[in-house]
Amino acid sequence: MISSEKIARIPTAPGVYQMKGENGTILYVGKARNLRQRVRSYFGSSRDSRYQVRFLVEQVSDIECIVTDTEKEALILENTLIKQHRPKYNINLRDDKTYFSLRLDLTEKFPRLTVVRKIQKDGASYFGPYASATAARAVMKQLQRIFPLRHYPLDACKKRKRPCLFYQIGQCSGPCHGLISEEAYLALAEGVALFLSGRDRDLVKKYRQKMLEASTAEKFEEAGRYRDILKAIETTLEPQKMVTAGEDIDVVGIHRDATRLTLALLFIRGGTLTGSRSFSFNWQLDDAEAIASFLGEYYGQEVFIPASLLLPLPIPENIGLPELLAEKKGKKVDVSVPRRGLKLELVELAGKNAENAAVEHWQKQDSSANVLQELKERLHLAKLPVRIECYDISTFQGKQSVGSRVTFIDGKPFKPGYRRYRIKNDGQTDDFAMLSEVLSRRAERAAEDPLPDLLIVDGGLGQLGILTHVLTELNILDIDTAALAKSRVFAAAGDIEVSRSAERVFRPGRKNPIVLRQNSKPLLLLARIRDEAHRFAVTYHKLIRNKATLTSGLEEIPGVGHRLSTRLLQEFGSLAKVKAATVDELATILGVSLKLAQTISKHLAQGRNPQRH
């Protein structure tokens, strides 16, 4: 517990506080307008009495404060420290790679739409976000039917002798072959920007005017094109429902369930509801603080910042966030908690979305728990296999041999638990010895990397025997083990049809395998884990083999060894660039003399360059 004397010495300025455990590990990072007042709310005589807050406070042995000049600086520092230390009790979004946007740069010649992951400050316009690349491409495909922008890079299009197929079906205006003027094409691109911005009335008005101008000038083909675009726009917009008066708004909804907090974001673009996202966290502290922490994390990424942000409840120190958002957007961002009217209804709708997302989360958790319980019963395991690890070996004639480990928690992949092993005794063809090496290396690190509830190897009784032997030698006897053997194919000579055996699970102490019901959820889970371990091993093996193929080819050059060949590839980036390098460029590499550079250049020029496998 932090003493009252220590709290009294904390400054009253804005800044960031870090709660630390006994071993110095940072448990929680928070920001405050008044550091002393905020810390006292946790540890003082009038401290927060809620169980979840007391649970965190009881683990804190020290607290460190960093003073800043403004609340905005405190918010920035808080985000930096969270990303650096990843505290246990903070919201951590990591790098959310599921956001996609549509990019359109009206300053380039004949602009085109592209799907991108990140928003950059490059002068282009970005529209979204979309929940997946599939959703973004579906929107882009629909737009290209209305506005025939080019689909491919301009240089690639110009190399064609005739316009592409998209031009033939009316989904490209053929700018690469001079079939549309730059002015007319720019009008199409501006129409896309207006459409995606939700400025539908402006868009329709603009194209009606252009249709009238073209018709008056007796450019009937052009007028017909604008007429068709107008029809397509009106058809597309007809089912859309306007939510607000052409505004860009993000709406936050919240749902609390025990110690779990679910947040939902509704995206309103141009007055129309375009999508939503949900986020679920184990959160021990105040709901308002959760929202503040989430918003700092979320908008700290490269995401679209709307003109207005609607919240379900006030957040602490609600000054730094609007300032930070305004700085990133380049204009004022309104952050408010609506009390009545349409905007309050939107917040309530976001809350319902958060509640639905929470229900789906628990349903999935229940389903996963049922599968693990059934797996425990069918395989006669000592405990529920919450954490499962699976191992596989990948090799080619005993060379570039590697092992893989994948980890699943609650039936889902846990990527931080994935590991790759380079077999030290490379060149051997004994799969059992390689598996033994990998398992031994894994077991030796059990103190810092906790062992799973269930450990699986790909194979049969032989592989299970190796696994059992390694664990026995290391005196690790309290975890369940199993081997999963693939189904076997049976076919007599001349038979047209073939039959397959069921997949089999071997367990220690049993001569006969356990056969799980075909397509049952426990079997599908085991097969998924086994296949993921195989994929992970093969991917690493191919990477190692390709590198070895390149370096071994360069090593054929007199005077070039393994280290130098690796250095050449690292410095130039690829074999093709090594081949294209001049003698002087080669001679700049450490370990390459002018004479050796001439030898390398001559060898590669004569065609004795290594071949990619």
N, C-alpha and C positions, 0 to 999 in steps of 0.2 A: 504494500500500500504506500502511496506517495504521501509524505508528511505535509502538514499544513505550512511548515516553514519553507519547504521547497516551492509550494504553490504560491506563497507570498512573494517569493523572489522572481516569479515569472512576470515579464513585462505585460503591460496592458495594450500594447501595440498590435496591429494585425500581423499575421504570420501563419506558420505551419507547426503543428506539434506531432511528435512521433512517439507512440507508446511502444515500449520495449519489454520483452520477456526476460527471464532470469539469465539466459545465455546471450543476451544482446540482440536477439532476433526481433526485428520490427514487426509488431502485431497489427498496428493500425496507424494510418497517417490521416490527419484531418487539418482543416484550415479554420481560421477564426478571425473575426473583426477585432475581438479582444481576447488574447490568448489566456490571460489569467482567469477571466470570467468563464471561458469555455472549459478549461481544465478543472476549475473548481466545481463545475456542474457534474463532473464525473467523480471527483474525490473529496469534495468538501462536505461539511456537515449536512447540507441540504442536497446531497447528491441524488441522482436519478436512482429510484429504487426498483426499477423493472429488472426482472430476472436476467434477461439477456444482456443488459448493460452491466449488472453485477458480475456476470459470468466472464465478461471480457476484463473488467477492472481487476478482478482477483488474480489474473495472470500477469498483470503489469508490475514490473519491479523498478522501472525507471521511465522518465519522460524527458524528451529533448525538444526544445523549441527553437525555431528559426524565425527571426523577425524580418518582415518585409515593409516596404514603404506604403503599399496600397493593397487593397483586397484583391485586385486583379492579379498582382504579382504573387500573392499567396495562392490563388487558384492555379496559376501556371506552375508554381513550385510544387504544389500538392500533386498535380498530374505527373510531373517529372519524377517525383519520389515514388509514387505508386508504380509507375512503369519500371523504375530501377529496382525496387525491392520486392514488388508483388506481395504486399502484406496479406496475411491470412484473412483478416476481417474487413478488407476493403473490397469494393466492387472492382473487378478487373475484366474489362472487355477484351483484352489482348488486341490482336489485329483481326478485326472482323472482315473476312474476305468474301462475305456473301453479299455485299452491297455492290450494285452495278448502276451505272448512269449512261445516258446517251450523250455523246459529245458532238458538237457542231461548231466549226470555226468559220464564221462568216467572212473573215479577212483573207482566207486562202482562195485560190482560184478554183472555181467549181467545187464548193464545199460538199462534203458527204457526211452521213451519220455513221458513227462507230460506237461500239459498246466498250466501255472502259470500267476499270475497278476503282480508280482513284481520281478525285477532282484535283486538278493542278491550276496554278495561277499562270496560265499561258494565253489569256485573252479570249479563249474559246468559251462557248456557252455550254453548260452542263444541265441535264434534265433528269430527274429521278427523285429518290432512289428506287431501284427495282430489287425485289427480293432475290432474284436469280438471273443468270445470263439468259436463261430460256425466256423469262418474262420480258426482259429488255429487248431481246431479238424479236419476240412476237410483236411488240409495239413498233419496232423499227420496220418489220416486214409489212405491217399494215400501213405505215406512213409511206413506204416506198411505192405502194399501190396507188396512193393518192397523189403524192409528190414524187415524180420520177427522177430522183437524184441518182448519181452514179453509185455503183456498188463496190467498185474496186479502185485501187490506187491509180491516179491519172497516168503515170508513166507506163504502167502495165497495160492499161487500156489502149494507149496510143500505139503500142507495138503490134496490136492486132490489125489485120488487113481490113476487117469489117467490124461493125458494132456487135456487141455480145448478144446473147440470147435474151437478156433482160430488156434490151431495146426492142427486140422483135415482139415481145409480149406486152409492151407498153409500160414497163416498170423502170425504164431508164430513158433519159432524153437525149442520149448520145453526144455529150459535150466533147468527148475525146475525138470525135470525127467531124466536129464543126456543125452538128445538126441542130444546135440551139445557141443563141447568142449569150454572152456573159451576163447581159442585163436581164434577159428572160430567165436564165438559170438562177440568178441571184434572187429573183422574185419567188421562185419555188423554194429556195433555201430559207428565205425570210418567212414564207408561209409555214414551213416546218417549225421554225422558232416560235411563231405566234401560236400555232396549234399546241405545242408542248408547254407553252407558258400559260395556256388556258384563256388566251385572249381571242375567244371564238368570234365575238361580234366584230372585232377589228379585222379578223381574218376574212370573214364572209364579205364585209364591206369592201375590203381591198380587192378581192378577186372579182366582185361584181363590177367594180369600177374598171378594172383591167379588161374584163370581157366587153364592157360597153365601148371602151376606147378602141379595142381591136376590131370590133364590129363596125364602128364608125369609120375606121381607116380601111375597111373592106379586107381586113386580114382574118378571113373567116375560119381558116384552119387554127389560127392561134386563139380566136374567140371560142371555137369549139373545145379546145383544150381546157380553157378556163371554165367553161360550162360543165365539162365532165368532172373537173376538180371540185367545183361547187357542189355538185350532186353527191360526190363521194364524201365531202366534208359534212354535209347536212345529214346524210345517212349515218355516219359514224357518231355524230354528236347527239342524234335523236335520243338514244337510250341513256345518255349521261345525265346525272342529276347534279345541279349546282348546289353546293353546300354553303358557300359564302360568296360575297361579291367580288370575285376575281382575286382573292388574296392567296398568298403563300403562307401556310401555317403548319407548324408541328404541334400536335396535341398529345400530352402525356396523361396516361391513366395508370392507376396503381391498385394492386390487390395484395393484401397481407394474409398469409396462411401459416400459422404457427411461426416458425423461424424463417420461413421462406417468403421472399418478396418477388412479385411479378410486376413488371412494368410493360406498358404497351405504348407504342408511338403510332399515331395516325398522321399520314402525310397528305396534306391538302395543297394542291398545286393549281393556281389559277382559279381558285374557288371550287375545285372538284376534288373529291376524295379519291386519291390514286392508289393507296396501299397502306399497309400497316406492318409493324414488326413487334415482336414481343421478346422480353429478356427476363430470365429468371435467376435469382441469386439466393444463396444462404446469407441472410443479413441479420445481425444481432442488435443493431442500434436503431435510432429514431428514423421514422419514415421520411421526414423532411430532409434529414441528412443523407438518406439513401438517394433521394431524387437529386439533390445537389451534387453528390459524388458521381452519380450516373451521368448527369448532363455535362459535367466537366470532362468525364472520360469520353463520352460519345462525340461531343462537338470538338474535342481535342483532336479527333481524327480528321481526315480530309473528306468531309461530307458536306452536302448542301446545307446552307444556313438560311432559314426562311426569314421573312420580315417580322413574323410574330410567333411567339412560343406561349402556349397555354398550359398552365400547371394545375394539378388538383388541390395543392395546398402551398402556402408560402414556404420558401426555402430560407435557411439561415444565411445572413450576410448577402442579401439579394442585391448586390451592387457590382461585385467583381464579375459575375457571369454576363450580365448585359454588356458591360464594358469590353470584355474579351470577345464576345460574339460580334459586337459592332466593329471592333478592330479587324477581325478576320473577314467580315462581310464587306467592310468599307462603307457601311451606313448603319443607322440606328436599328437596333433589334428590340422590339417590345416584348418583355417578359412579364406576364400577368397571371393572376388567379381570378377567373371570371366568377361572378356571384349570381348572375341572372342572364336570361336570354339564350340566344342560339349558341354562343360560345360555351356557356355552362353545359348545354346539352351535348356539345362535342366532347367536353371533358368527361361527362358521364358515359358517353358512348365508348370512349377510350378505356374507362374503368371496366365496362362490361367485356371489352376485348381482353383486358388483363385477366379478368376472372375466368373467361373461357380458356385462355392459355394456361392458367394455373390448373384448371380441371384436366385439360389434356395432358399436362405434365404428370400429374398424379396417376392418371389412367395408364400412361406409359410405364411409370414406375411400378405400378401394381402388376402390369403384364410381364415386365421384366422379372419381378420377384417371383411370379408364378412359374416362369420358365426355369429359373435357377433352382427353385424348390423341387420341381419335377426332375431336373437333372441330378440333384442331390439324391433323391429317392431312387432313381433308376440305376445310378452308378454306385449306390451304397457309400456315399461320401460321408466323412466324419462331420463336416460342417458345410454351410451354404457357400457355394463357390462365387463369392462376390467379386474377387479378383482372380482372373485366370491368365496364365502365361502359356504361350506355345512357342516351340522352337523348331527350326528347320535348317537343313544344310543345302547349299547349292555349290556345285563344282563341275568342272569339265576336265575329265581325265586327270583328276587330282590337282589341277592348276587353278590359281586364283580362287581358292576355296574360301567360302564365307559361311557364317552362320547368322541366323536372325532370331530375334525375340519380339513378339508382339504381346501387348497387354490389353485385356478387356476388363473394364470395371462396370458392374451392373449390366452386363451384356452388351456394352458399347465400347468401341475402340478408345483407348487412352493413350494418345500419341506421345506424351512425355515418358511413357513407360516402354517405348520401342527402343531396341538396341541392335546395333550391327557389330558382328565379330569377324575380324580378319583372322583366319586360321594361321597360327604361328608356324606349324610344321607343314608348310605348303609343299605340294608335290606328292603327298601320300594319297592313296586311293581307298583308304579304309574309312568308310562313312561312320562306322562305330567309334573309331578313335577320334574323329573330328567332332562328333556329337559329344563324346566324353569330355573333350577339351572345352567346348563351349559351356556345357553344364557345370563343369568344375569352376570355370572363371565366373560364372553367374553366382554359384553358391558361395564362393569365397567373399562376395560383396554383400552377403545377406544382412550384415550389421548396418550398412548405410543405405541399402536398397531392400526393403522388406520383401520377404518371399510371399508368393501368392497362396490363395486357398487351394487352388488346383493347378498343377503343372502338367502340360500336355506336350507330347512329342509326336511328330508325324511318322507313322510307321506301325510296326506290329510288336510281337513279343520280344524280338531282338532289341529294338530301340527302347522298349520299356525296361528290359533287363539292364541296359546301360544306365538309364535314368535311375533305377533303383540302386544300382551298384555305387554310382557317384554320390547319391544322397546318403547312403549307408556309411561310406567311407568318411564323409564329412560330418557324420552324426546328426544329420537332419532327418528326423523321423516323424515329424508332426504335420506334414502336409500331404494332401492327396495327390496321386499321380495317375496318369492314364496315357495310353497310346491310341491314336486314331488311324486306322488303316483304311485306305481307299477301297471302294468296291472293286471286285474282280470280274473280268469278262470271260464267259464260257461260250465256246463255239466249236463244234466238231467240223472236220473238213467237209466241205460241200454244203454245209448248212447256210441257209439264207438268213435266218434270224439268229441273233445272239442274245444271250441272257446275262444279266449282271447279278452279282451277289450284293447283299446289303452292306452298307458301311459298318465296320466293326470297331468296338471300343474294348481295348484290353486293359485289365486292372490287375495290380499285384495280387498274388495268391489265387488267381483264377486261371485255369488252363484254357477254358473256352471263353471266347469273347462275348461281350454283351451286345446284343443287336437291338438298337432303338428303332421304333416304328418309323417307316419310310415317310419323309416329309414332316415329321413331328418337329415342333419348335426346338426342343433340346438338341436334336440331331442337326437341324439347320444351323443352330448357334455354333455347335462344335465344328461343323464343316466350314462355316464362315471364318472362324478363328484360324483353323488349319490352312485355309486358302489364303488368308491375309498374311500368315507367316511365310508361306511359299512365295507369294508375290513380293514381299519385302526382301526375301533372300535373293530371289532371281534378279530383281532390279539392282541390288548392290553388286551381285556377281557380274552382271553385264557391264556396269560402270567400271569395275576393276579390270575386267577383261579388255574393254575398249582402250582404257588408258595403257594397259600393258602392251597391247598390239601396236599402239602408236610409238611408245617409247622403245619397244624392242626393235621396231623398224629403224628408228633413228640410230639405235645402237649398232646397226650394221655399218654405219659410217666409221671409218678408221679414226680413232681419237675421241669418239663420243661414247661415254659410258652411261649408266642408268641415271646418275644424278644430273649429268649435263643435259641429257635428253629431256628429263622432267623439267629442268630449269628453262630450256628453250621453249617448251610447250606452254609453260606458265607465263613467260615473258611476252610471247607473241600471241598467245590465246588459242591457236589452232595449228594444225600441220600445214594447212594451205598458206597461212601467213608466214610460217617458217620458210616455206618454199619460195614465197614471193619476196622475202627480205633480201636486201642487197648485202654485199660482202661487208660494207662498212657497218650496216645495222647489226649484222650477226656478230661482228667484232666488239660491239659494245657490251655484249653479255659477259658476265663474270665467268672466267674459265675458258673463253674462246679467244685464241690468238688470231692475228690476221691470217696466218697460214692455215689454221684450222677452219677459219671462216671461209676461205677460198675452197678448201676441200669439201666442206658441207654444201656450199653453193653449187660446186661442180657436180657433186654426187647427185643432188636433187635435180639439177638441170638435165642430167643424162637419163633421167627416168627411173633411177634406182631408188626412188622414194618409197617409203613404207606404204603399204596398203591398209586402209581401214577395214577391220573385220566386219 
